Structures are given as C-alpha cells and as structure tokens.
Amino acid sequence: MTEQRLLSRIAESLYWIGRYVERADGTARIINAYIHRIAEDPFGDPENACRSLFEILGVELGEDRPATTEVVLEDLVYSRESPSTITGALGAAYENARRSREVISSEMWACLNGANEEVDTRQRLARRVGAASYFKFVSDRAALFAGLSDATISHDEGWHFLVLGRSIERIDMTCRLLDAQLVGLESSPDWLTLLRAAGALESYLRESRGSATSESLAAFLLLDRLFPRSVFHVLNVADTSLDLLTTSHSRVGDTSNVRRTIGRARNRLEFSDPGTLVAELPELLEFLEQTCASANDQIAGRYFRQVIAQPWATEQGL
C-alpha cells in the first residue's frame, strides 16, 4: 500500500464516516439504556441520570434547560444542530458519504442515503410510540452499514480509514461510559446498565457465567482480547489498519507518531493487572481519552488536510 493512492479528502471523508456512524450507534445504545433504567427504577433520580447523559456525551446543558427525558430526546437524539447528537451524526455521515461516492459501494451509499431520507418519518413515529423505535432504527442501520462495509468494498486504504475512524470513536465512547462510573453514586449508572449501553451485556454474561464483579466488568470492557468492543481489541484493530496504511518501516522501529500513540495504549492495557484495574480506572481513562485525542490529531496531520481537530462535541469532519 502507498499513502498517495487515495486522495486525502476521500480518506478524510471515509475516516469521518466511520466515526459518525459509530457515534450514532453508540449514542443510541447509551441513551436507550439510560431511559430504560429511569423507567424501571421508580426510586431513582431521573434528573441526575439525565444530567449524566449530557456529561458522558460532552454536550452542554443550557442553564435554562431542565434535565428531563424530553430534553434529552430533543437535544441529544432528534436535533440536527450538532454531530454529537444521533440525528446530527447520521447527517454528517451522509454528507461525508456524498463526498466519497466514488470509493464506497452503491449498497453503502443506499444505506446512509436511505437513513437520511427516513429520519423525519422515524422521528414522527418515535414521538407517537416512544423513542425505542428510533434507537432500533439507528442501531439497525449502523449494523447494516458495518456489514456492507466489510462485505462490499475491497479491504484497501479506503476501508482501513473507515475502520480506523470507527475504532477511535469506539474507544472514546467506551471511555466516556466508564467515566460515568466516576461521576458519583447518584448520577452514575449501575454496571449492568453500562454493559447494556456498551452492547456488551450478553457477551459478558456468557463469559462470566453470571458471576459479575466490578473488577471483571471493567476488565471485560477494557482488556478482553476477543470481544469486538473492548478497548484492547479495538486498539489492536486500529494498529493493524495503521500498519497497513504506513509504507515506510524503519529498522529501529516504526516512525509513525500515531502508531506509537496507539501502541503505548495497547501495551499498557496488555500488561495491566485486572485485580487493580478499578482502583486505577480514573488515571487510566484519562490516559485513554488523551490517546484518542492525540491519535485523532496525528491521523489528521499525517493523512488529511492540515486542519487542527476540534473537540469531540463540536467536531465537524466536513
């Protein structure tokens, strides 16, 4: 592979398609899990649960906005104003797909184009029958797009940029979820809600055989080698894509800053002690979040237009 075969604007669009589709899916999972938790826990504090959602997703809750389920749905789900919302992320993925139609398959384009055209209809339905139908629509489209991406285009540079964007976003989303455990007892989710939000509940229960502890839950989400949403697994996927995108290999090690950044994070997790993971969680999550931010900037600097990446809540990728 060579770094020059793919135009930088196409590579950038593919990277951001991967990030935005993963963001829409991850945000849908998180909000759906929290709303279910609020509905199932009559003795809980809905206001704190809603506030924690804004904290996880890095979106400011205006001073004049109450922290209610209705505000969560309007500001984090249905709004088109920011790519940090579900609908905004879908729209941003569609715009980037429109710019890279020459390299994505017609099936991938039809998936994102169809989702963009259905959004308004699906929102009207969700307002009548409940938001769960909208979350399912988003997750189904994201799963369909992931399958089509793997099955209908060559696994060349373009595909690796798509996978790279998806990987960085997935790591960041998992860290944001785990960060919620550190906010405080009243506003943080229980572990089962967190697993459900991460799409990991069934896999974890099968692996642990129902013996759930804080240590084993954190280890599963961070260290598991086989679960496709664990941070360690995703770091391996990202490193593989970066390796195939890099043409110059030095006799004294890889010279790519982004590979060093990803490699340091992967090595730290590989040799972490599962027994002390919960105690180390605050510092470890800060390190992983910084890894995502640094990797994003280094990827942009090496492969894309020379533009400084914006913070997560206001990234445009356009």
C-alpha positions as CSV (number, residue, x, y, z in Angstrom):
1,M,0.0,0.0,0.0
2,T,1.1,3.6,-0.6
3,E,0.0,6.7,1.2
4,Q,-0.6,8.6,-2.0
5,R,-3.0,6.2,-3.8
6,L,-6.1,7.7,-2.1
7,L,-6.8,11.4,-2.2
8,S,-6.6,13.0,1.3
9,R,-10.1,14.4,1.0
10,I,-11.5,10.9,0.3
11,A,-9.5,9.4,3.1
12,E,-10.7,12.1,5.5
13,S,-14.4,11.5,4.5
14,L,-14.1,7.8,5.0
15,Y,-12.5,8.2,8.4
16,W,-15.3,10.5,9.5
17,I,-18.0,8.2,8.1
18,G,-16.6,5.5,10.4
19,R,-16.6,7.9,13.3
20,Y,-20.0,9.3,12.8
21,V,-21.8,6.0,12.2
22,E,-20.2,4.6,15.3
23,R,-21.1,7.7,17.2
24,A,-24.8,7.5,16.2
25,D,-24.9,3.8,17.1
26,G,-23.1,4.3,20.4
27,T,-25.1,7.3,21.4
28,A,-28.4,5.4,20.6
29,R,-27.2,2.5,22.8
30,I,-26.3,4.8,25.7
31,I,-29.4,6.9,25.8
32,N,-31.7,3.8,25.3
33,A,-30.1,2.1,28.2
34,Y,-30.4,5.1,30.4
35,I,-34.0,5.8,29.5
36,H,-34.9,2.1,30.3
37,R,-33.1,2.5,33.7
38,I,-35.1,5.6,34.5
39,A,-38.4,3.9,33.6
40,E,-37.5,0.7,35.6
41,D,-36.3,2.5,38.8
42,P,-39.1,4.4,40.5
43,F,-36.9,5.3,43.4
44,G,-34.1,6.7,41.3
45,D,-33.2,10.3,40.4
46,P,-34.2,11.0,36.8
47,E,-32.7,14.4,36.8
48,N,-29.3,13.2,37.8
49,A,-29.5,10.4,35.3
50,C,-30.3,12.8,32.5
51,R,-27.5,15.2,33.6
52,S,-25.0,12.3,33.5
53,L,-26.0,11.7,29.9
54,F,-25.0,15.2,28.9
55,E,-21.7,14.7,30.8
56,I,-21.0,11.4,29.1
57,L,-21.7,12.8,25.6
58,G,-19.8,16.1,26.2
59,V,-22.8,18.3,25.4
60,E,-23.6,21.4,27.4
61,L,-27.0,21.5,29.1
62,G,-28.1,25.1,28.9
63,E,-28.7,26.9,32.2
64,D,-32.4,27.4,31.2
65,R,-32.9,23.8,30.1
66,P,-34.3,21.3,32.7
67,A,-32.6,17.9,32.9
68,T,-35.6,15.8,31.8
69,T,-36.1,12.8,29.5
70,E,-37.9,15.1,27.0
71,V,-34.9,17.5,26.9
72,V,-32.5,14.5,26.4
73,L,-34.5,13.3,23.4
74,E,-34.8,16.7,21.8
75,D,-31.1,17.9,22.5
76,L,-29.2,14.6,22.1
77,V,-31.4,12.5,19.8
78,Y,-33.6,14.4,17.4
79,S,-31.6,17.7,17.0
80,R,-29.7,18.1,13.7
81,E,-27.6,21.1,15.0
82,S,-24.6,19.1,16.2
83,P,-22.8,16.0,15.1
84,S,-22.8,15.0,18.8
85,T,-26.5,14.1,18.5
86,I,-27.8,10.9,16.9
87,T,-29.5,12.6,14.1
88,G,-26.7,15.1,13.6
89,A,-24.1,12.3,13.4
90,L,-26.2,10.4,10.8
91,G,-26.5,13.6,8.8
92,A,-22.7,14.2,9.0
93,A,-22.0,10.6,7.9
94,Y,-24.4,11.1,4.9
95,E,-22.6,14.3,3.9
96,N,-19.2,12.6,4.0
97,A,-20.6,9.6,2.1
98,R,-21.8,12.0,-0.6
99,R,-18.3,13.3,-1.0
100,S,-16.8,9.9,-1.3
101,R,-19.3,8.1,-3.5
102,E,-16.6,7.1,-6.0
103,V,-15.0,4.8,-3.5
104,I,-17.9,3.4,-1.4
105,S,-20.2,0.7,-2.7
106,S,-23.7,1.5,-4.0
107,E,-25.1,-0.6,-1.1
108,M,-23.2,1.5,1.4
109,W,-24.5,4.7,-0.2
110,A,-28.0,3.4,-0.3
111,C,-27.8,2.5,3.4
112,L,-26.8,6.0,4.5
113,N,-28.9,7.8,1.9
114,G,-32.0,5.8,2.9
115,A,-31.3,6.5,6.6
116,N,-31.1,10.3,5.9
117,E,-34.3,10.2,3.9
118,E,-36.2,8.2,6.6
119,V,-35.1,10.3,9.6
120,D,-38.0,12.7,9.7
121,T,-40.6,9.9,9.3
122,R,-38.9,7.8,12.0
123,Q,-38.8,10.8,14.4
124,R,-42.5,11.4,14.0
125,L,-43.2,7.8,14.7
126,A,-41.0,7.9,17.8
127,R,-42.8,10.9,19.2
128,R,-46.0,8.9,19.0
129,V,-45.0,5.4,20.1
130,G,-41.8,6.0,22.0
131,A,-38.1,6.7,21.3
132,A,-37.2,2.9,21.4
133,S,-38.3,2.6,17.8
134,Y,-35.9,5.4,16.7
135,F,-33.0,3.8,18.7
136,K,-33.6,0.5,17.0
137,F,-33.8,2.2,13.6
138,V,-30.4,3.8,14.2
139,S,-28.7,0.7,15.5
140,D,-30.1,-1.5,12.7
141,R,-28.8,1.0,10.1
142,A,-25.4,1.2,11.8
143,A,-25.1,-2.6,11.9
144,L,-26.2,-2.9,8.2
145,F,-23.6,-0.3,7.2
146,A,-20.9,-2.1,9.1
147,G,-21.8,-5.4,7.4
148,L,-21.9,-3.8,4.0
149,S,-18.6,-2.0,4.6
150,D,-16.9,-5.3,5.3
151,A,-18.6,-7.2,2.5
152,T,-19.0,-4.9,-0.5
153,I,-15.7,-3.0,-0.9
154,S,-12.1,-4.1,-1.1
155,H,-10.2,-4.0,2.1
156,D,-7.7,-1.4,0.8
157,E,-6.7,2.0,2.0
158,G,-10.2,3.4,2.0
159,W,-11.6,0.5,4.1
160,H,-8.8,0.9,6.6
161,F,-9.5,4.6,7.0
162,L,-13.2,3.7,7.6
163,V,-12.2,1.1,10.2
164,L,-9.7,3.5,11.8
165,G,-12.4,6.1,12.3
166,R,-14.8,3.6,13.8
167,S,-12.1,2.3,16.1
168,I,-11.1,5.7,17.5
169,E,-14.8,6.6,18.1
170,R,-15.5,3.2,19.8
171,I,-12.6,3.6,22.2
172,D,-13.7,7.1,23.1
173,M,-17.3,6.1,23.6
174,T,-16.3,3.2,25.9
175,C,-14.1,5.5,28.0
176,R,-16.9,8.0,28.3
177,L,-19.2,5.3,29.6
178,L,-16.7,4.2,32.2
179,D,-16.1,7.8,33.2
180,A,-19.8,7.9,34.2
181,Q,-18.9,5.4,37.0
182,L,-16.6,8.0,38.5
183,V,-19.1,10.9,38.5
184,G,-20.8,9.9,41.7
185,L,-23.2,7.3,43.0
186,E,-26.4,9.2,42.4
187,S,-25.7,10.1,38.7
188,S,-23.6,7.1,37.6
189,P,-25.2,4.0,36.0
190,D,-25.2,0.6,37.5
191,W,-22.8,-1.8,35.9
192,L,-25.5,-3.8,34.0
193,T,-26.8,-0.5,32.5
194,L,-23.3,0.3,31.5
195,L,-22.8,-3.1,29.8
196,R,-26.1,-2.8,28.0
197,A,-25.2,0.7,26.8
198,A,-21.8,-0.7,25.5
199,G,-23.6,-3.5,23.7
200,A,-21.7,-5.9,25.9
201,L,-24.3,-7.3,28.3
202,E,-25.0,-10.7,26.7
203,S,-21.3,-11.4,25.8
204,Y,-20.2,-10.5,29.3
205,L,-22.9,-12.7,31.0
206,R,-21.9,-15.7,28.8
207,E,-18.2,-15.1,29.5
208,S,-18.6,-14.6,33.3
209,R,-21.3,-17.2,33.7
210,G,-23.3,-14.8,35.8
211,S,-20.6,-14.0,38.3
212,A,-20.4,-10.2,38.0
213,T,-17.9,-8.1,39.9
214,S,-16.7,-4.6,39.3
215,E,-13.2,-5.9,38.5
216,S,-14.4,-8.5,36.0
217,L,-16.8,-6.0,34.3
218,A,-14.0,-3.3,33.9
219,A,-11.6,-6.0,32.7
220,F,-14.1,-7.2,30.1
221,L,-14.7,-3.7,28.7
222,L,-11.0,-2.7,28.7
223,L,-8.9,-5.8,28.4
224,D,-10.8,-8.6,26.7
225,R,-9.0,-9.9,23.6
226,L,-12.0,-11.3,21.8
227,F,-14.9,-9.0,22.4
228,P,-15.0,-6.6,19.5
229,R,-16.0,-3.6,21.6
230,S,-13.3,-3.9,24.3
231,V,-10.7,-1.2,24.3
232,F,-7.8,-3.6,23.9
233,H,-9.4,-5.4,21.0
234,V,-10.2,-2.1,19.2
235,L,-6.6,-0.8,19.8
236,N,-5.3,-3.9,18.0
237,V,-7.7,-3.4,15.1
238,A,-6.6,0.3,14.8
239,D,-2.9,-0.7,14.9
240,T,-3.4,-3.2,12.2
241,S,-5.0,-0.6,9.9
242,L,-2.3,1.9,10.7
243,D,0.4,-0.7,9.9
244,L,-1.2,-1.4,6.5
245,L,-1.5,2.4,5.8
246,T,2.1,3.0,6.6
247,T,4.7,2.5,3.8
248,S,8.0,3.4,5.5
249,H,9.2,0.9,8.0
250,S,12.4,1.8,10.0
251,R,15.0,-0.8,11.1
252,V,14.8,0.7,14.6
253,G,11.0,0.8,15.0
254,D,8.0,2.4,13.5
255,T,8.5,6.2,12.9
256,S,4.8,7.0,12.8
257,N,3.7,9.1,15.8
258,V,0.1,7.8,15.7
259,R,1.3,4.2,15.8
260,R,3.5,4.9,18.8
261,T,0.5,6.6,20.5
262,I,-1.8,3.6,19.8
263,G,1.0,1.1,20.7
264,R,1.7,2.7,24.1
265,A,-2.0,2.4,25.0
266,R,-2.2,-1.2,23.8
267,N,0.9,-2.2,25.7
268,R,-0.3,-0.5,28.9
269,L,-3.6,-2.5,28.7
270,E,-1.9,-5.7,27.8
271,F,0.2,-5.7,30.9
272,S,-2.4,-4.3,33.3
273,D,-3.4,-6.2,36.4
274,P,-7.1,-7.0,36.3
275,G,-7.2,-7.1,40.1
276,T,-6.1,-3.4,40.4
277,L,-8.0,-2.1,37.4
278,V,-10.9,-0.5,39.2
279,A,-8.5,1.4,41.6
280,E,-6.5,2.7,38.6
281,L,-9.6,3.5,36.5
282,P,-9.6,7.3,36.8
283,E,-6.0,7.7,35.7
284,L,-6.3,5.0,33.1
285,L,-9.4,6.5,31.5
286,E,-7.8,9.9,31.4
287,F,-4.8,8.3,29.6
288,L,-7.0,6.5,27.1
289,E,-9.1,9.6,26.3
290,Q,-5.9,11.6,25.7
291,T,-4.8,8.8,23.5
292,C,-7.9,9.2,21.3
293,A,-7.5,12.9,21.1
294,S,-3.8,12.7,20.2
295,A,-4.3,9.9,17.7
296,N,-7.1,11.8,16.0
297,D,-4.8,14.9,15.6
298,Q,-1.9,12.8,14.4
299,I,-4.0,10.9,11.8
300,A,-5.3,14.3,10.6
301,G,-1.8,15.7,10.4
302,R,-0.3,12.8,8.6
303,Y,-3.1,11.8,6.1
304,F,-5.6,14.6,5.8
305,R,-5.8,18.4,5.2
306,Q,-3.7,20.3,7.6
307,V,-6.6,21.3,10.0
308,I,-6.5,21.1,13.8
309,A,-9.1,18.7,15.0
310,Q,-11.9,20.2,17.0
311,P,-13.2,18.9,20.4
312,W,-15.5,15.9,20.3
313,A,-18.7,17.8,20.9
314,T,-18.2,20.1,18.0
315,E,-16.2,18.0,15.5
316,Q,-17.5,18.5,12.0
317,G,-15.4,16.3,9.8
318,L,-16.8,18.2,6.8
